[in-house]
């Protein structure tokens, strides 16, 4: 998991005196602050900026692979903090803002709410409910959410001003149909890349999701993290021209390098020729879609500032 430094100056433009929710996206880490405060308390918090925060409940995996013929999978949690935490876990279908009671997914977390003592571990069980909504010829992807809530301060601390953070960690859960053709570890090497002025297109001809953490050419980095769905294409906007001009003035062949994250969370580098696009990049060619930043796994924090 990655942490991020938050510039509190951003809060001065977004936060009103009482009970305000605001959000900031920082790469793979998204921090949401719920602030209950007086203006004087807010000013004191701003003077302490910048600061870094990380989750204290850690998962032993960055993704979960579940075969469709299995009844479930497990993820181990460990509380690295010195205080107990209340844990709530649930599965969503890709909408990070969906509330647990609003989510409809063919996966279910058993014992979704429990207390985790300091230094203790817990095995989180994900149950496969089955259902017709998951296709049999390709992977489906869902997200496991783990929300950690700290205990409220006791004694003198509770009577004064205090700042508390709650973190939600999200990781991908891939449901892989039994007998699907191909090998997932070889899927990233099957990606086809096409180039058009201002755009790059990645086409995935395999039944597996391909998570890309870095894309670059000799001219520099191309784009942010993206995930290419099975049998689909993703279009990535380019900030500059990555084509190279040869000595005779002609456009030279371009080699594109990209890193993909495998089933075990390891990053592997691949190289592919980057050819001119044969179909206009207009959002209408097949199942192509515009790329957005796709963190492989991330944390969402909620801070409560009380007085």
VOLUM-792681 format. One record per residue (C-alpha): residue number from 1; residue in one letter; x, y, z. Coordinates in nm, 3 decimals, always signed. Example, Ala and Ser with C-alpha at 12.3 -4.5 7.8 and 13.67 -1.06 7.14 Angstrom:
2
[1,a,[+1.230,-0.450,+0.780]];
[2,s,[+1.367,-0.106,+0.714]];
# end
This chain:
307
[1,x,[+0.000,+0.000,+0.000]];
[2,x,[+0.116,+0.355,-0.061]];
[3,x,[+0.073,+0.662,+0.156]];
[4,x,[+0.046,+1.022,+0.048]];
[5,x,[+0.127,+1.361,+0.194]];
[6,x,[-0.177,+1.587,+0.210]];
[7,x,[-0.146,+1.965,+0.166]];
[8,x,[-0.378,+2.118,+0.428]];
[9,x,[-0.393,+2.442,+0.230]];
[10,x,[-0.644,+2.259,+0.012]];
[11,x,[-0.873,+2.236,+0.316]];
[12,x,[-0.885,+2.613,+0.357]];
[13,x,[-1.066,+2.640,+0.024]];
[14,x,[-1.304,+2.348,+0.084]];
[15,x,[-1.389,+2.331,+0.454]];
[16,x,[-1.665,+2.535,+0.623]];
[17,x,[-1.695,+2.574,+1.003]];
[18,x,[-1.912,+2.270,+1.086]];
[19,x,[-1.984,+1.914,+0.974]];
[20,x,[-1.842,+1.923,+0.621]];
[21,x,[-1.732,+1.639,+0.398]];
[22,x,[-1.462,+1.687,+0.139]];
[23,x,[-1.233,+1.471,-0.070]];
[24,x,[-0.896,+1.477,-0.242]];
[25,x,[-0.750,+1.221,-0.482]];
[26,x,[-0.376,+1.161,-0.438]];
[27,x,[-0.263,+0.896,-0.695]];
[28,x,[-0.357,+0.556,-0.556]];
[29,x,[-0.453,+0.703,-0.217]];
[30,x,[-0.785,+0.881,-0.166]];
[31,x,[-0.836,+1.072,+0.159]];
[32,x,[-1.180,+1.186,+0.264]];
[33,x,[-1.202,+1.413,+0.562]];
[34,x,[-1.509,+1.445,+0.782]];
[35,x,[-1.440,+1.745,+1.004]];
[36,x,[-1.639,+1.856,+1.308]];
[37,x,[-1.468,+2.169,+1.425]];
[38,x,[-1.461,+2.532,+1.521]];
[39,x,[-1.266,+2.776,+1.302]];
[40,x,[-0.989,+2.801,+1.564]];
[41,x,[-0.941,+2.423,+1.562]];
[42,x,[-0.925,+2.419,+1.182]];
[43,x,[-0.658,+2.690,+1.188]];
[44,x,[-0.450,+2.484,+1.432]];
[45,x,[-0.480,+2.178,+1.206]];
[46,x,[-0.364,+2.378,+0.904]];
[47,x,[-0.052,+2.491,+1.091]];
[48,x,[+0.046,+2.126,+1.131]];
[49,x,[+0.046,+2.059,+0.755]];
[50,x,[+0.177,+1.875,+0.563]];
[51,x,[+0.144,+1.533,+0.724]];
[52,x,[+0.136,+1.166,+0.620]];
[53,x,[-0.101,+0.895,+0.735]];
[54,x,[-0.117,+0.522,+0.671]];
[55,x,[-0.347,+0.237,+0.763]];
[56,x,[-0.251,+0.023,+1.063]];
[57,x,[-0.458,-0.281,+0.961]];
[58,x,[-0.271,-0.450,+0.676]];
[59,x,[-0.377,-0.722,+0.433]];
[60,x,[-0.150,-1.010,+0.329]];
[61,x,[-0.238,-0.969,-0.041]];
[62,x,[-0.293,-0.696,-0.299]];
[63,x,[-0.550,-0.900,-0.493]];
[64,x,[-0.765,-1.210,-0.450]];
[65,x,[-0.800,-1.477,-0.721]];
[66,x,[-1.114,-1.688,-0.686]];
[67,x,[-1.194,-1.979,-0.916]];
[68,x,[-1.565,-1.987,-1.002]];
[69,x,[-1.592,-2.353,-0.898]];
[70,x,[-1.465,-2.276,-0.545]];
[71,x,[-1.699,-2.171,-0.266]];
[72,x,[-1.473,-1.890,-0.148]];
[73,x,[-1.132,-1.744,-0.071]];
[74,x,[-0.952,-1.601,+0.232]];
[75,x,[-0.751,-1.287,+0.314]];
[76,x,[-0.558,-1.239,+0.639]];
[77,x,[-0.568,-0.907,+0.825]];
[78,x,[-0.322,-0.796,+1.094]];
[79,x,[-0.359,-0.503,+1.333]];
[80,x,[-0.017,-0.338,+1.352]];
[81,x,[-0.138,-0.067,+1.589]];
[82,x,[-0.124,-0.063,+1.967]];
[83,x,[-0.500,-0.013,+2.007]];
[84,x,[-0.795,-0.233,+1.906]];
[85,x,[-0.985,-0.156,+1.586]];
[86,x,[-1.342,-0.216,+1.477]];
[87,x,[-1.337,-0.372,+1.129]];
[88,x,[-1.612,-0.364,+0.868]];
[89,x,[-1.562,-0.551,+0.539]];
[90,x,[-1.773,-0.578,+0.224]];
[91,x,[-1.756,-0.636,-0.152]];
[92,x,[-1.848,-0.380,-0.418]];
[93,x,[-1.879,-0.410,-0.795]];
[94,x,[-1.653,-0.115,-0.878]];
[95,x,[-1.831,+0.185,-0.727]];
[96,x,[-1.608,+0.306,-0.443]];
[97,x,[-1.881,+0.541,-0.318]];
[98,x,[-2.150,+0.273,-0.280]];
[99,x,[-2.257,+0.208,+0.078]];
[100,x,[-2.229,-0.154,+0.201]];
[101,x,[-2.607,-0.192,+0.228]];
[102,x,[-2.649,-0.072,-0.133]];
[103,x,[-2.404,-0.313,-0.294]];
[104,x,[-2.535,-0.607,-0.496]];
[105,x,[-2.255,-0.855,-0.576]];
[106,x,[-2.234,-1.235,-0.608]];
[107,x,[-1.967,-1.235,-0.335]];
[108,x,[-2.021,-1.200,+0.038]];
[109,x,[-1.787,-1.136,+0.331]];
[110,x,[-1.854,-1.367,+0.625]];
[111,x,[-1.839,-1.194,+0.965]];
[112,x,[-1.843,-0.847,+0.806]];
[113,x,[-1.805,-0.662,+1.141]];
[114,x,[-1.564,-0.763,+1.417]];
[115,x,[-1.312,-0.630,+1.670]];
[116,x,[-0.941,-0.675,+1.599]];
[117,x,[-0.712,-0.658,+1.902]];
[118,x,[-0.365,-0.494,+1.894]];
[119,x,[-0.114,-0.717,+1.719]];
[120,x,[-0.381,-0.977,+1.643]];
[121,x,[-0.470,-1.132,+1.308]];
[122,x,[-0.798,-1.238,+1.152]];
[123,x,[-0.877,-1.449,+0.847]];
[124,x,[-1.142,-1.279,+0.637]];
[125,x,[-1.354,-1.525,+0.442]];
[126,x,[-1.507,-1.430,+0.106]];
[127,x,[-1.799,-1.650,+0.004]];
[128,x,[-1.886,-1.716,-0.360]];
[129,x,[-2.264,-1.697,-0.400]];
[130,x,[-2.255,-1.783,-0.771]];
[131,x,[-2.520,-1.643,-1.001]];
[132,x,[-2.576,-1.577,-1.369]];
[133,x,[-2.432,-1.225,-1.367]];
[134,x,[-2.075,-1.356,-1.394]];
[135,x,[-1.986,-1.459,-1.752]];
[136,x,[-1.838,-1.804,-1.812]];
[137,x,[-1.593,-1.702,-2.088]];
[138,x,[-1.398,-1.429,-1.904]];
[139,x,[-1.294,-1.299,-1.563]];
[140,x,[-1.513,-1.077,-1.349]];
[141,x,[-1.366,-0.819,-1.112]];
[142,x,[-1.499,-0.695,-0.778]];
[143,x,[-1.343,-0.501,-0.490]];
[144,x,[-1.289,-0.604,-0.130]];
[145,x,[-1.328,-0.314,+0.116]];
[146,x,[-1.179,-0.324,+0.466]];
[147,x,[-1.271,-0.029,+0.689]];
[148,x,[-1.084,+0.017,+1.018]];
[149,x,[-1.236,+0.234,+1.292]];
[150,x,[-1.023,+0.343,+1.590]];
[151,x,[-1.165,+0.350,+1.944]];
[152,x,[-1.278,+0.682,+2.083]];
[153,x,[-1.030,+0.846,+2.321]];
[154,x,[-1.085,+0.799,+2.692]];
[155,x,[-1.018,+1.023,+2.990]];
[156,x,[-0.858,+1.363,+2.950]];
[157,x,[-0.795,+1.314,+2.577]];
[158,x,[-1.168,+1.278,+2.511]];
[159,x,[-1.234,+1.611,+2.681]];
[160,x,[-0.992,+1.806,+2.463]];
[161,x,[-0.928,+1.841,+2.090]];
[162,x,[-0.826,+1.530,+1.902]];
[163,x,[-0.785,+1.405,+1.545]];
[164,x,[-0.878,+1.049,+1.445]];
[165,x,[-0.832,+0.870,+1.112]];
[166,x,[-1.033,+0.577,+0.981]];
[167,x,[-0.902,+0.394,+0.674]];
[168,x,[-1.073,+0.193,+0.407]];
[169,x,[-0.846,-0.032,+0.201]];
[170,x,[-0.973,-0.165,-0.134]];
[171,x,[-0.818,-0.451,-0.331]];
[172,x,[-0.932,-0.631,-0.644]];
[173,x,[-1.110,-0.966,-0.634]];
[174,x,[-1.090,-1.155,-0.965]];
[175,x,[-1.342,-1.434,-1.019]];
[176,x,[-1.194,-1.666,-1.280]];
[177,x,[-1.425,-1.915,-1.459]];
[178,x,[-1.316,-2.276,-1.445]];
[179,x,[-1.174,-2.399,-1.774]];
[180,x,[-1.132,-2.053,-1.929]];
[181,x,[-0.877,-2.068,-2.209]];
[182,x,[-0.532,-1.912,-2.182]];
[183,x,[-0.279,-1.855,-1.906]];
[184,x,[-0.318,-1.540,-1.691]];
[185,x,[+0.058,-1.494,-1.642]];
[186,x,[+0.102,-1.473,-2.019]];
[187,x,[-0.193,-1.238,-2.081]];
[188,x,[+0.000,-0.906,-2.044]];
[189,x,[+0.232,-1.012,-2.326]];
[190,x,[-0.072,-1.051,-2.553]];
[191,x,[-0.167,-0.683,-2.535]];
[192,x,[-0.174,-0.503,-2.872]];
[193,x,[-0.080,-0.134,-2.879]];
[194,x,[-0.180,+0.118,-3.145]];
[195,x,[-0.088,+0.482,-3.183]];
[196,x,[-0.281,+0.781,-3.311]];
[197,x,[-0.192,+1.147,-3.263]];
[198,x,[-0.294,+1.231,-2.908]];
[199,x,[-0.404,+0.879,-2.817]];
[200,x,[-0.278,+0.530,-2.746]];
[201,x,[-0.499,+0.223,-2.756]];
[202,x,[-0.436,-0.102,-2.567]];
[203,x,[-0.636,-0.403,-2.685]];
[204,x,[-0.672,-0.710,-2.467]];
[205,x,[-0.760,-1.025,-2.669]];
[206,x,[-0.752,-1.250,-2.359]];
[207,x,[-1.025,-1.348,-2.107]];
[208,x,[-0.823,-1.197,-1.818]];
[209,x,[-0.808,-0.847,-1.672]];
[210,x,[-0.466,-0.687,-1.725]];
[211,x,[-0.351,-0.432,-1.466]];
[212,x,[-0.090,-0.187,-1.599]];
[213,x,[+0.117,+0.012,-1.350]];
[214,x,[+0.345,+0.202,-1.591]];
[215,x,[+0.359,+0.279,-1.965]];
[216,x,[+0.658,+0.448,-2.130]];
[217,x,[+0.854,+0.502,-2.451]];
[218,x,[+1.198,+0.645,-2.518]];
[219,x,[+1.033,+0.988,-2.506]];
[220,x,[+0.909,+0.936,-2.149]];
[221,x,[+0.613,+0.808,-1.952]];
[222,x,[+0.289,+0.766,-2.149]];
[223,x,[+0.011,+0.724,-1.896]];
[224,x,[-0.112,+0.643,-1.550]];
[225,x,[-0.229,+0.313,-1.408]];
[226,x,[-0.504,+0.146,-1.608]];
[227,x,[-0.681,-0.189,-1.615]];
[228,x,[-0.772,-0.337,-1.953]];
[229,x,[-1.083,-0.560,-1.930]];
[230,x,[-1.108,-0.893,-2.116]];
[231,x,[-1.180,-0.876,-2.490]];
[232,x,[-1.179,-0.494,-2.475]];
[233,x,[-0.971,-0.190,-2.558]];
[234,x,[-0.873,+0.111,-2.350]];
[235,x,[-0.780,+0.448,-2.500]];
[236,x,[-0.515,+0.650,-2.317]];
[237,x,[-0.477,+1.026,-2.385]];
[238,x,[-0.119,+1.141,-2.451]];
[239,x,[+0.026,+1.464,-2.318]];
[240,x,[+0.280,+1.485,-2.604]];
[241,x,[+0.392,+1.317,-2.926]];
[242,x,[+0.587,+1.000,-2.850]];
[243,x,[+0.679,+0.917,-3.209]];
[244,x,[+1.048,+0.926,-3.301]];
[245,x,[+1.181,+1.078,-3.624]];
[246,x,[+1.462,+0.892,-3.804]];
[247,x,[+1.759,+1.057,-3.976]];
[248,x,[+1.578,+1.063,-4.311]];
[249,x,[+1.288,+1.256,-4.162]];
[250,x,[+1.053,+0.958,-4.154]];
[251,x,[+0.872,+0.834,-3.845]];
[252,x,[+1.080,+0.556,-3.690]];
[253,x,[+0.927,+0.245,-3.535]];
[254,x,[+0.838,+0.309,-3.172]];
[255,x,[+0.885,+0.055,-2.895]];
[256,x,[+0.652,+0.080,-2.599]];
[257,x,[+0.741,-0.059,-2.255]];
[258,x,[+0.484,-0.133,-1.989]];
[259,x,[+0.469,-0.293,-1.647]];
[260,x,[+0.191,-0.531,-1.554]];
[261,x,[+0.099,-0.667,-1.211]];
[262,x,[+0.046,-1.042,-1.199]];
[263,x,[-0.165,-1.272,-0.977]];
[264,x,[+0.097,-1.255,-0.702]];
[265,x,[+0.129,-0.876,-0.695]];
[266,x,[+0.466,-0.882,-0.874]];
[267,x,[+0.547,-0.628,-1.145]];
[268,x,[+0.675,-0.752,-1.482]];
[269,x,[+0.813,-0.546,-1.771]];
[270,x,[+0.704,-0.603,-2.134]];
[271,x,[+0.802,-0.447,-2.467]];
[272,x,[+0.582,-0.419,-2.773]];
[273,x,[+0.596,-0.233,-3.107]];
[274,x,[+0.365,+0.064,-3.120]];
[275,x,[+0.187,+0.071,-3.456]];
[276,x,[-0.038,+0.340,-3.610]];
[277,x,[-0.405,+0.281,-3.524]];
[278,x,[-0.602,+0.115,-3.805]];
[279,x,[-0.936,+0.235,-3.666]];
[280,x,[-1.002,+0.599,-3.568]];
[281,x,[-0.991,+0.656,-3.195]];
[282,x,[-1.337,+0.805,-3.151]];
[283,x,[-1.488,+0.596,-2.874]];
[284,x,[-1.702,+0.402,-3.123]];
[285,x,[-1.468,+0.125,-3.233]];
[286,x,[-1.582,-0.202,-3.079]];
[287,x,[-1.578,-0.211,-2.700]];
[288,x,[-1.310,+0.055,-2.664]];
[289,x,[-1.332,+0.289,-2.364]];
[290,x,[-1.150,+0.596,-2.237]];
[291,x,[-0.887,+0.520,-1.975]];
[292,x,[-0.900,+0.661,-1.625]];
[293,x,[-0.645,+0.637,-1.348]];
[294,x,[-0.685,+0.287,-1.204]];
[295,x,[-0.503,+0.229,-0.876]];
[296,x,[-0.416,-0.136,-0.833]];
[297,x,[-0.509,-0.111,-0.468]];
[298,x,[-0.564,+0.193,-0.253]];
[299,x,[-0.670,+0.332,+0.081]];
[300,x,[-0.952,+0.570,+0.159]];
[301,x,[-0.919,+0.760,+0.484]];
[302,x,[-1.178,+0.938,+0.698]];
[303,x,[-1.052,+1.181,+0.960]];
[304,x,[-1.262,+1.304,+1.251]];
[305,x,[-1.141,+1.621,+1.421]];
[306,x,[-1.338,+1.669,+1.742]];
[307,x,[-1.325,+1.917,+2.027]];
# end
